[in-house]
Amino acid sequence: MAKYKVNDSTLVSQYIKGNEGAFEELMNRHKNRVFMAINLVVKDRYLAEDLMQETFIKAINTMKSGRYNEEGKFLPWIVRIGHNLAIDHFRRAKRYPTVIMEDGSSVFNTLKFSEAPVEELQIKKETHKKLKSLIQELPDAQKQVLIMRSYMEMSFKDIAEATGVSINTALGRMRYALINLRKMLGQNNVAYDQNFYPE
């Protein structure tokens, strides 16, 4: 007689009620998919393994705190956590990306630190911080493509593959991200060709 396979949502419920083995089953069932999603972004097996561990820890914390509400969609949820952690890793690692606006102008130019007076460096530091916070305000799909392209220097082919959309959709999201970013920079009185520096 074949063993009945318990579905993900039942395992999640069992784990929340205290059955530790239920989470182990979920992890064994989905770790390969989570690893592949992360590795597609970071292209480094060891880093992908670290981020996969972090993904499952984050999932445990979310479920233990009663904030899990994905209604039987455990796999897309856990893959999304891993994918976001991979993108966050690059966003933290690379302090100042090359963001090229849709008209071809750079969001910032790089000069040597020593060439600028202290006051100017302070302004640049604050402006760079502002840029980072504005990027966070973009719609998720646009933010994701902008970070993958500008911070991670991924090709649109790789971005399309990692996000599960067509290359045209990835290009469109990037275009709208830049249009929205330019709009927000204007509203915040930030000249988009100003020099930006890392913190």
JOSUL-V360305 format. One record per helix or strand of 2 or more residues. SS is the DSSP state (2 for helix, 1 for strand). FROM is the first residue (numbers start at 1). LEN is the number of residues. Records with the same first field share a line. If there is no record, write none. Layout:
BEGIN
SS=FROM-LEN / FROM-LEN
END
This chain:
BEGIN
2=8-9 / 20-23 / 45-20 / 74-20 / 113-3 / 118-20 / 140-11 / 156-8 / 167-21
END
